[in-house]
Amino acid sequence: MTKVEKGKRITGSARTRMGADLKKKYEKGASIRTLARLTGRSYGFVHRILSESGVQLRARGGGPHRRRSQATRTARSSRQIGAG
């Protein structure tokens, strides 16, 4: 993905191609902020392009969080008890 000149309007087929590219990357897990950095465009621009492309936007905070393993929870709780 190449950066686009700041302030340059993106219309027509170029906008459609960019939308398809951003959609593909977003659906593979890239965040809107990451896509904005990669393209040199604003968060709002990327958000709008994704919406125009029919993307189901993720909720704030990213994807589902993994639960800690039992061993990690046990080790953490024993350190907190011992530190008291």
MARTI-721362 format. One record per residue: residue number from 1; x, y, z of N, C-alpha, C, O, CB in turn; residue in three letters. Coordinates in steps of 0.2 Angstrom, whole numbers, plus 5000, padded with zeros to 4 digits. Glycine has a CB too. Layout:
@n:NUM; n_X:X; n_Y:Y; n_Z:Z; ca_X:X; ca_Y:Y; ca_Z:Z; c_X:X; c_Y:Y; c_Z:Z; o_X:X; o_Y:Y; o_Z:Z; cb_X:X; cb_Y:Y; cb_Z:Z; res:ALA
...
***
This chain:
@n:1; n_X:5004; n_Y:4994; n_Z:5000; ca_X:5000; ca_Y:5000; ca_Z:5000; c_X:5004; c_Y:5006; c_Z:5000; o_X:5009; o_Y:5007; o_Z:5004; cb_X:4995; cb_Y:5000; cb_Z:5006; res:MET
@n:2; n_X:5003; n_Y:5011; n_Z:4996; ca_X:5007; ca_Y:5017; ca_Z:4995; c_X:5003; c_Y:5023; c_Z:4999; o_X:4997; o_Y:5023; o_Z:4999; cb_X:5009; cb_Y:5019; cb_Z:4988; res:THR
@n:3; n_X:5007; n_Y:5027; n_Z:5001; ca_X:5005; ca_Y:5033; ca_Z:5004; c_X:5002; c_Y:5038; c_Z:4999; o_X:5005; o_Y:5038; o_Z:4993; cb_X:5010; cb_Y:5037; cb_Z:5009; res:LYS
@n:4; n_X:4997; n_Y:5041; n_Z:5000; ca_X:4993; ca_Y:5045; ca_Z:4995; c_X:4995; c_Y:5053; c_Z:4997; o_X:4996; o_Y:5054; o_Z:5003; cb_X:4986; cb_Y:5044; cb_Z:4995; res:VAL
@n:5; n_X:4996; n_Y:5057; n_Z:4992; ca_X:4998; ca_Y:5064; ca_Z:4994; c_X:4993; c_Y:5067; c_Z:4998; o_X:4987; o_Y:5066; o_Z:4997; cb_X:4999; cb_Y:5068; cb_Z:4987; res:GLU
@n:6; n_X:4995; n_Y:5070; n_Z:5003; ca_X:4991; ca_Y:5073; ca_Z:5008; c_X:4986; c_Y:5078; c_Z:5005; o_X:4989; o_Y:5083; o_Z:5001; cb_X:4995; cb_Y:5076; cb_Z:5014; res:LYS
@n:7; n_X:4980; n_Y:5078; n_Z:5006; ca_X:4975; ca_Y:5083; ca_Z:5004; c_X:4973; c_Y:5081; c_Z:4997; o_X:4968; o_Y:5085; o_Z:4995; cb_X:4978; cb_Y:5090; cb_Z:5004; res:GLY
@n:8; n_X:4976; n_Y:5076; n_Z:4994; ca_X:4973; ca_Y:5075; ca_Z:4987; c_X:4967; c_Y:5071; c_Z:4987; o_X:4966; o_Y:5066; o_Z:4991; cb_X:4979; cb_Y:5071; cb_Z:4983; res:LYS
@n:9; n_X:4962; n_Y:5073; n_Z:4983; ca_X:4956; ca_Y:5069; ca_Z:4983; c_X:4957; c_Y:5063; c_Z:4979; o_X:4960; o_Y:5062; o_Z:4974; cb_X:4950; cb_Y:5074; cb_Z:4979; res:ARG
@n:10; n_X:4953; n_Y:5058; n_Z:4982; ca_X:4953; ca_Y:5051; ca_Z:4979; c_X:4946; c_Y:5050; c_Z:4977; o_X:4942; o_Y:5049; o_Z:4981; cb_X:4956; cb_Y:5045; cb_Z:4984; res:ILE
@n:11; n_X:4945; n_Y:5049; n_Z:4970; ca_X:4938; ca_Y:5048; ca_Z:4967; c_X:4938; c_Y:5042; c_Z:4962; o_X:4943; o_Y:5040; o_Z:4960; cb_X:4936; cb_Y:5054; cb_Z:4964; res:THR
@n:12; n_X:4932; n_Y:5040; n_Z:4960; ca_X:4931; ca_Y:5036; ca_Z:4955; c_X:4934; c_Y:5029; c_Z:4956; o_X:4934; o_Y:5026; o_Z:4962; cb_X:4934; cb_Y:5038; cb_Z:4949; res:GLY
@n:13; n_X:4938; n_Y:5026; n_Z:4951; ca_X:4940; ca_Y:5019; ca_Z:4952; c_X:4946; c_Y:5019; c_Z:4957; o_X:4947; o_Y:5014; o_Z:4960; cb_X:4943; cb_Y:5017; cb_Z:4945; res:SER
@n:14; n_X:4950; n_Y:5024; n_Z:4957; ca_X:4955; ca_Y:5024; ca_Z:4962; c_X:4953; c_Y:5024; c_Z:4969; o_X:4955; o_Y:5020; o_Z:4973; cb_X:4960; cb_Y:5031; cb_Z:4962; res:ALA
@n:15; n_X:4947; n_Y:5027; n_Z:4971; ca_X:4944; ca_Y:5026; ca_Z:4977; c_X:4941; c_Y:5019; c_Z:4978; o_X:4942; o_Y:5016; o_Z:4984; cb_X:4938; cb_Y:5031; cb_Z:4978; res:ARG
@n:16; n_X:4938; n_Y:5016; n_Z:4973; ca_X:4935; ca_Y:5010; ca_Z:4973; c_X:4941; c_Y:5005; c_Z:4975; o_X:4940; o_Y:5000; o_Z:4979; cb_X:4932; cb_Y:5008; cb_Z:4967; res:THR
@n:17; n_X:4947; n_Y:5005; n_Z:4971; ca_X:4952; ca_Y:5001; ca_Z:4972; c_X:4955; c_Y:5001; c_Z:4979; o_X:4957; o_Y:4996; o_Z:4982; cb_X:4958; cb_Y:5002; cb_Z:4967; res:ARG
@n:18; n_X:4956; n_Y:5008; n_Z:4982; ca_X:4959; ca_Y:5009; ca_Z:4988; c_X:4954; c_Y:5006; c_Z:4993; o_X:4956; o_Y:5003; o_Z:4998; cb_X:4960; cb_Y:5016; cb_Z:4990; res:MET
@n:19; n_X:4947; n_Y:5006; n_Z:4992; ca_X:4942; ca_Y:5004; ca_Z:4997; c_X:4943; c_Y:4996; c_Z:4997; o_X:4943; o_Y:4993; o_Z:5003; cb_X:4935; cb_Y:5006; cb_Z:4995; res:GLY
@n:20; n_X:4944; n_Y:4993; n_Z:4992; ca_X:4944; ca_Y:4986; ca_Z:4991; c_X:4951; c_Y:4983; c_Z:4995; o_X:4951; o_Y:4978; o_Z:4999; cb_X:4944; cb_Y:4983; cb_Z:4984; res:ALA
@n:21; n_X:4956; n_Y:4987; n_Z:4994; ca_X:4963; ca_Y:4985; ca_Z:4997; c_X:4962; c_Y:4986; c_Z:5005; o_X:4964; o_Y:4982; o_Z:5008; cb_X:4968; cb_Y:4990; cb_Z:4994; res:ASP
@n:22; n_X:4959; n_Y:4992; n_Z:5007; ca_X:4959; ca_Y:4993; ca_Z:5014; c_X:4954; c_Y:4988; c_Z:5017; o_X:4955; o_Y:4986; o_Z:5023; cb_X:4956; cb_Y:5000; cb_Z:5015; res:LEU
@n:23; n_X:4949; n_Y:4986; n_Z:5014; ca_X:4944; ca_Y:4981; ca_Z:5016; c_X:4947; c_Y:4975; c_Z:5017; o_X:4946; o_Y:4971; o_Z:5023; cb_X:4938; cb_Y:4980; cb_Z:5011; res:LYS
@n:24; n_X:4951; n_Y:4972; n_Z:5013; ca_X:4955; ca_Y:4966; ca_Z:5013; c_X:4960; c_Y:4966; c_Z:5019; o_X:4960; o_Y:4961; o_Z:5023; cb_X:4959; cb_Y:4965; cb_Z:5007; res:LYS
@n:25; n_X:4963; n_Y:4972; n_Z:5020; ca_X:4968; ca_Y:4972; ca_Z:5026; c_X:4964; c_Y:4972; c_Z:5033; o_X:4966; o_Y:4969; o_Z:5037; cb_X:4972; cb_Y:4978; cb_Z:5025; res:LYS
@n:26; n_X:4959; n_Y:4976; n_Z:5033; ca_X:4955; ca_Y:4977; ca_Z:5039; c_X:4952; c_Y:4970; c_Z:5041; o_X:4952; o_Y:4968; o_Z:5047; cb_X:4949; cb_Y:4982; cb_Z:5038; res:TYR
@n:27; n_X:4949; n_Y:4966; n_Z:5036; ca_X:4946; ca_Y:4960; ca_Z:5037; c_X:4951; c_Y:4955; c_Z:5040; o_X:4950; o_Y:4950; o_Z:5043; cb_X:4942; cb_Y:4958; cb_Z:5031; res:GLU
@n:28; n_X:4958; n_Y:4956; n_Z:5038; ca_X:4963; ca_Y:4952; ca_Z:5040; c_X:4966; c_Y:4954; c_Z:5047; o_X:4970; o_Y:4950; o_Z:5050; cb_X:4969; cb_Y:4952; cb_Z:5035; res:LYS
@n:29; n_X:4963; n_Y:4959; n_Z:5050; ca_X:4965; ca_Y:4961; ca_Z:5057; c_X:4968; c_Y:4968; c_Z:5058; o_X:4969; o_Y:4970; o_Z:5063; cb_X:4969; cb_Y:4956; cb_Z:5059; res:GLY
@n:30; n_X:4970; n_Y:4971; n_Z:5052; ca_X:4973; ca_Y:4978; ca_Z:5053; c_X:4968; c_Y:4983; c_Z:5056; o_X:4962; o_Y:4982; o_Z:5055; cb_X:4976; cb_Y:4980; cb_Z:5046; res:ALA
@n:31; n_X:4970; n_Y:4987; n_Z:5061; ca_X:4966; ca_Y:4992; ca_Z:5063; c_X:4965; c_Y:4998; c_Z:5059; o_X:4969; o_Y:4999; o_Z:5054; cb_X:4969; cb_Y:4994; cb_Z:5070; res:SER
@n:32; n_X:4960; n_Y:5002; n_Z:5060; ca_X:4959; ca_Y:5008; ca_Z:5056; c_X:4965; c_Y:5013; c_Z:5057; o_X:4967; o_Y:5016; o_Z:5052; cb_X:4953; cb_Y:5012; cb_Z:5058; res:ILE
@n:33; n_X:4968; n_Y:5013; n_Z:5063; ca_X:4973; ca_Y:5018; ca_Z:5064; c_X:4980; c_Y:5015; c_Z:5060; o_X:4983; o_Y:5019; o_Z:5058; cb_X:4975; cb_Y:5018; cb_Z:5072; res:ARG
@n:34; n_X:4981; n_Y:5009; n_Z:5060; ca_X:4986; ca_Y:5006; ca_Z:5056; c_X:4985; c_Y:5008; c_Z:5049; o_X:4990; o_Y:5010; o_Z:5046; cb_X:4987; cb_Y:4998; cb_Z:5057; res:THR
@n:35; n_X:4979; n_Y:5007; n_Z:5046; ca_X:4978; ca_Y:5008; ca_Z:5039; c_X:4979; c_Y:5015; c_Z:5038; o_X:4982; o_Y:5017; o_Z:5032; cb_X:4971; cb_Y:5006; cb_Z:5037; res:LEU
@n:36; n_X:4977; n_Y:5020; n_Z:5042; ca_X:4978; ca_Y:5027; ca_Z:5042; c_X:4985; c_Y:5029; c_Z:5041; o_X:4987; o_Y:5033; o_Z:5037; cb_X:4975; cb_Y:5031; cb_Z:5047; res:ALA
@n:37; n_X:4989; n_Y:5026; n_Z:5046; ca_X:4997; ca_Y:5027; ca_Z:5045; c_X:5000; c_Y:5024; c_Z:5039; o_X:5004; o_Y:5028; o_Z:5036; cb_X:5000; cb_Y:5023; cb_Z:5051; res:ARG
@n:38; n_X:4998; n_Y:5018; n_Z:5037; ca_X:5000; ca_Y:5016; ca_Z:5030; c_X:4999; c_Y:5020; c_Z:5024; o_X:5003; o_Y:5020; o_Z:5020; cb_X:4998; cb_Y:5009; cb_Z:5029; res:LEU
@n:39; n_X:4993; n_Y:5023; n_Z:5024; ca_X:4991; ca_Y:5027; ca_Z:5018; c_X:4993; c_Y:5034; c_Z:5019; o_X:4992; o_Y:5038; o_Z:5014; cb_X:4983; cb_Y:5026; cb_Z:5017; res:THR
@n:40; n_X:4994; n_Y:5036; n_Z:5025; ca_X:4995; ca_Y:5043; ca_Z:5026; c_X:4989; c_Y:5048; c_Z:5026; o_X:4989; o_Y:5054; o_Z:5025; cb_X:5000; cb_Y:5046; cb_Z:5020; res:GLY
@n:41; n_X:4983; n_Y:5044; n_Z:5027; ca_X:4977; ca_Y:5048; ca_Z:5027; c_X:4975; c_Y:5048; c_Z:5035; o_X:4978; o_Y:5044; o_Z:5039; cb_X:4972; cb_Y:5044; cb_Z:5023; res:ARG
@n:42; n_X:4969; n_Y:5051; n_Z:5036; ca_X:4967; ca_Y:5052; ca_Z:5043; c_X:4962; c_Y:5046; c_Z:5045; o_X:4960; o_Y:5042; o_Z:5040; cb_X:4962; cb_Y:5058; cb_Z:5043; res:SER
@n:43; n_X:4961; n_Y:5045; n_Z:5051; ca_X:4957; ca_Y:5040; ca_Z:5054; c_X:4950; c_Y:5040; c_Z:5051; o_X:4947; o_Y:5035; o_Z:5048; cb_X:4957; cb_Y:5040; cb_Z:5062; res:TYR
@n:44; n_X:4947; n_Y:5046; n_Z:5050; ca_X:4941; ca_Y:5047; ca_Z:5048; c_X:4940; c_Y:5046; c_Z:5041; o_X:4935; o_Y:5043; o_Z:5038; cb_X:4939; cb_Y:5055; cb_Z:5049; res:GLY
@n:45; n_X:4945; n_Y:5047; n_Z:5037; ca_X:4945; ca_Y:5045; ca_Z:5030; c_X:4945; c_Y:5038; c_Z:5029; o_X:4941; o_Y:5035; o_Z:5025; cb_X:4951; cb_Y:5048; cb_Z:5026; res:PHE
@n:46; n_X:4949; n_Y:5034; n_Z:5032; ca_X:4949; ca_Y:5027; ca_Z:5032; c_X:4943; c_Y:5024; c_Z:5034; o_X:4940; o_Y:5019; o_Z:5031; cb_X:4955; cb_Y:5024; cb_Z:5036; res:VAL
@n:47; n_X:4940; n_Y:5026; n_Z:5040; ca_X:4934; ca_Y:5024; ca_Z:5042; c_X:4928; c_Y:5025; c_Z:5037; o_X:4924; o_Y:5020; o_Z:5036; cb_X:4932; cb_Y:5028; cb_Z:5049; res:HIS
@n:48; n_X:4928; n_Y:5031; n_Z:5034; ca_X:4923; ca_Y:5032; ca_Z:5029; c_X:4924; c_Y:5028; c_Z:5023; o_X:4919; o_Y:5025; o_Z:5020; cb_X:4924; cb_Y:5040; cb_Z:5026; res:ARG
@n:49; n_X:4930; n_Y:5026; n_Z:5020; ca_X:4931; ca_Y:5022; ca_Z:5015; c_X:4929; c_Y:5015; c_Z:5016; o_X:4926; o_Y:5012; o_Z:5012; cb_X:4939; cb_Y:5022; cb_Z:5013; res:ILE
@n:50; n_X:4931; n_Y:5013; n_Z:5022; ca_X:4928; ca_Y:5006; ca_Z:5024; c_X:4921; c_Y:5005; c_Z:5024; o_X:4918; o_Y:5000; o_Z:5022; cb_X:4931; cb_Y:5004; cb_Z:5031; res:LEU
@n:51; n_X:4918; n_Y:5010; n_Z:5027; ca_X:4910; ca_Y:5010; ca_Z:5027; c_X:4907; c_Y:5010; c_Z:5020; o_X:4903; o_Y:5007; o_Z:5019; cb_X:4908; cb_Y:5016; cb_Z:5031; res:SER
@n:52; n_X:4910; n_Y:5014; n_Z:5016; ca_X:4908; ca_Y:5014; ca_Z:5009; c_X:4909; c_Y:5008; c_Z:5006; o_X:4905; o_Y:5006; o_Z:5001; cb_X:4912; cb_Y:5020; cb_Z:5005; res:GLU
@n:53; n_X:4914; n_Y:5004; n_Z:5008; ca_X:4916; ca_Y:4997; ca_Z:5005; c_X:4911; c_Y:4992; c_Z:5008; o_X:4912; o_Y:4986; o_Z:5006; cb_X:4923; cb_Y:4996; cb_Z:5006; res:SER
@n:54; n_X:4907; n_Y:4993; n_Z:5012; ca_X:4902; ca_Y:4988; ca_Z:5015; c_X:4905; c_Y:4984; c_Z:5021; o_X:4903; o_Y:4979; o_Z:5022; cb_X:4900; cb_Y:4984; cb_Z:5010; res:GLY
@n:55; n_X:4911; n_Y:4986; n_Z:5024; ca_X:4914; ca_Y:4983; ca_Z:5029; c_X:4910; c_Y:4983; c_Z:5035; o_X:4907; o_Y:4988; o_Z:5037; cb_X:4921; cb_Y:4985; cb_Z:5030; res:VAL
@n:56; n_X:4909; n_Y:4977; n_Z:5039; ca_X:4906; ca_Y:4977; ca_Z:5045; c_X:4912; c_Y:4979; c_Z:5050; o_X:4916; o_Y:4975; o_Z:5052; cb_X:4904; cb_Y:4969; cb_Z:5047; res:GLN
@n:57; n_X:4911; n_Y:4985; n_Z:5053; ca_X:4917; ca_Y:4987; ca_Z:5057; c_X:4916; c_Y:4984; c_Z:5064; o_X:4911; o_Y:4982; o_Z:5067; cb_X:4916; cb_Y:4995; cb_Z:5058; res:LEU
@n:58; n_X:4922; n_Y:4983; n_Z:5067; ca_X:4923; ca_Y:4979; ca_Z:5073; c_X:4921; c_Y:4984; c_Z:5079; o_X:4922; o_Y:4991; o_Z:5078; cb_X:4930; cb_Y:4977; cb_Z:5074; res:ARG
@n:59; n_X:4919; n_Y:4982; n_Z:5085; ca_X:4918; ca_Y:4986; ca_Z:5090; c_X:4925; c_Y:4989; c_Z:5093; o_X:4930; o_Y:4987; o_Z:5091; cb_X:4915; cb_Y:4982; cb_Z:5096; res:ALA
@n:60; n_X:4924; n_Y:4995; n_Z:5096; ca_X:4930; ca_Y:4998; ca_Z:5099; c_X:4934; c_Y:4993; c_Z:5104; o_X:4931; o_Y:4989; o_Z:5107; cb_X:4928; cb_Y:5004; cb_Z:5103; res:ARG
@n:61; n_X:4940; n_Y:4993; n_Z:5104; ca_X:4944; ca_Y:4989; ca_Z:5108; c_X:4947; c_Y:4983; c_Z:5104; o_X:4950; o_Y:4979; o_Z:5108; cb_X:4940; cb_Y:4987; cb_Z:5114; res:GLY
@n:62; n_X:4946; n_Y:4982; n_Z:5098; ca_X:4949; ca_Y:4977; ca_Z:5094; c_X:4945; c_Y:4970; c_Z:5095; o_X:4939; o_Y:4971; o_Z:5097; cb_X:4956; cb_Y:4975; cb_Z:5096; res:GLY
@n:63; n_X:4948; n_Y:4965; n_Z:5093; ca_X:4945; ca_Y:4959; ca_Z:5093; c_X:4944; c_Y:4956; c_Z:5100; o_X:4945; o_Y:4959; o_Z:5105; cb_X:4948; cb_Y:4954; cb_Z:5089; res:GLY
@n:64; n_X:4941; n_Y:4950; n_Z:5100; ca_X:4940; ca_Y:4946; ca_Z:5107; c_X:4947; c_Y:4945; c_Z:5111; o_X:4952; o_Y:4944; o_Z:5108; cb_X:4937; cb_Y:4940; cb_Z:5106; res:PRO
@n:65; n_X:4947; n_Y:4946; n_Z:5117; ca_X:4953; ca_Y:4946; ca_Z:5121; c_X:4953; c_Y:4938; c_Z:5124; o_X:4948; o_Y:4935; o_Z:5125; cb_X:4953; cb_Y:4950; cb_Z:5127; res:HIS
@n:66; n_X:4960; n_Y:4936; n_Z:5124; ca_X:4961; ca_Y:4929; ca_Z:5126; c_X:4961; c_Y:4929; c_Z:5134; o_X:4964; o_Y:4934; o_Z:5137; cb_X:4967; cb_Y:4926; cb_Z:5123; res:ARG
@n:67; n_X:4958; n_Y:4924; n_Z:5136; ca_X:4958; ca_Y:4923; ca_Z:5144; c_X:4965; c_Y:4921; c_Z:5146; o_X:4968; o_Y:4917; o_Z:5142; cb_X:4953; cb_Y:4918; cb_Z:5146; res:ARG
@n:68; n_X:4967; n_Y:4923; n_Z:5152; ca_X:4974; ca_Y:4921; ca_Z:5154; c_X:4973; c_Y:4913; c_Z:5156; o_X:4968; o_Y:4911; o_Z:5158; cb_X:4976; cb_Y:4925; cb_Z:5160; res:ARG
@n:69; n_X:4978; n_Y:4910; n_Z:5156; ca_X:4978; ca_Y:4903; ca_Z:5158; c_X:4978; c_Y:4903; c_Z:5166; o_X:4979; o_Y:4908; o_Z:5169; cb_X:4985; cb_Y:4899; cb_Z:5156; res:SER
@n:70; n_X:4976; n_Y:4897; n_Z:5168; ca_X:4975; ca_Y:4896; ca_Z:5175; c_X:4981; c_Y:4897; c_Z:5179; o_X:4982; o_Y:4900; o_Z:5184; cb_X:4972; cb_Y:4889; cb_Z:5177; res:GLN
@n:71; n_X:4987; n_Y:4895; n_Z:5176; ca_X:4993; ca_Y:4896; ca_Z:5179; c_X:4995; c_Y:4903; c_Z:5180; o_X:4998; o_Y:4905; o_Z:5185; cb_X:4999; cb_Y:4892; cb_Z:5175; res:ALA
@n:72; n_X:4994; n_Y:4907; n_Z:5175; ca_X:4995; ca_Y:4914; ca_Z:5175; c_X:4991; c_Y:4917; c_Z:5180; o_X:4994; o_Y:4922; o_Z:5184; cb_X:4994; cb_Y:4917; cb_Z:5168; res:THR
@n:73; n_X:4985; n_Y:4916; n_Z:5181; ca_X:4980; ca_Y:4919; ca_Z:5186; c_X:4983; c_Y:4917; c_Z:5193; o_X:4983; o_Y:4921; o_Z:5197; cb_X:4973; cb_Y:4917; cb_Z:5185; res:ARG
@n:74; n_X:4985; n_Y:4911; n_Z:5194; ca_X:4987; ca_Y:4908; ca_Z:5200; c_X:4993; c_Y:4912; c_Z:5202; o_X:4994; o_Y:4914; o_Z:5208; cb_X:4988; cb_Y:4901; cb_Z:5200; res:THR
@n:75; n_X:4998; n_Y:4912; n_Z:5198; ca_X:5004; ca_Y:4915; ca_Z:5200; c_X:5003; c_Y:4923; c_Z:5201; o_X:5006; o_Y:4925; o_Z:5206; cb_X:5009; cb_Y:4915; cb_Z:5194; res:ALA
@n:76; n_X:4999; n_Y:4926; n_Z:5198; ca_X:4998; ca_Y:4933; ca_Z:5199; c_X:4994; c_Y:4934; c_Z:5205; o_X:4996; o_Y:4939; o_Z:5209; cb_X:4993; cb_Y:4936; cb_Z:5193; res:ARG
@n:77; n_X:4989; n_Y:4930; n_Z:5207; ca_X:4986; ca_Y:4931; ca_Z:5213; c_X:4990; c_Y:4929; c_Z:5219; o_X:4990; o_Y:4933; o_Z:5224; cb_X:4979; cb_Y:4927; cb_Z:5213; res:SER
@n:78; n_X:4995; n_Y:4924; n_Z:5219; ca_X:4999; ca_Y:4923; ca_Z:5224; c_X:5004; c_Y:4928; c_Z:5225; o_X:5006; o_Y:4930; o_Z:5231; cb_X:5003; cb_Y:4916; cb_Z:5223; res:SER
@n:79; n_X:5006; n_Y:4932; n_Z:5220; ca_X:5011; ca_Y:4937; ca_Z:5221; c_X:5007; c_Y:4943; c_Z:5224; o_X:5010; o_Y:4947; o_Z:5229; cb_X:5014; cb_Y:4940; cb_Z:5214; res:ARG
@n:80; n_X:5001; n_Y:4944; n_Z:5223; ca_X:4998; ca_Y:4950; ca_Z:5226; c_X:4996; c_Y:4949; c_Z:5233; o_X:4996; o_Y:4953; o_Z:5237; cb_X:4991; cb_Y:4951; cb_Z:5222; res:GLN
@n:81; n_X:4995; n_Y:4942; n_Z:5235; ca_X:4994; ca_Y:4941; ca_Z:5242; c_X:5000; c_Y:4941; c_Z:5246; o_X:5000; o_Y:4944; o_Z:5251; cb_X:4991; cb_Y:4933; cb_Z:5242; res:ILE
@n:82; n_X:5006; n_Y:4939; n_Z:5243; ca_X:5012; ca_Y:4939; ca_Z:5246; c_X:5015; c_Y:4946; c_Z:5247; o_X:5019; o_Y:4948; o_Z:5251; cb_X:5017; cb_Y:4935; cb_Z:5243; res:GLY
@n:83; n_X:5013; n_Y:4951; n_Z:5243; ca_X:5015; ca_Y:4958; ca_Z:5242; c_X:5012; c_Y:4962; c_Z:5248; o_X:5015; o_Y:4967; o_Z:5249; cb_X:5015; cb_Y:4961; cb_Z:5236; res:ALA
@n:84; n_X:5006; n_Y:4960; n_Z:5250; ca_X:5002; ca_Y:4964; ca_Z:5255; c_X:5005; c_Y:4966; c_Z:5261; o_X:5002; o_Y:4970; o_Z:5265; cb_X:4996; cb_Y:4961; cb_Z:5256; res:GLY
***
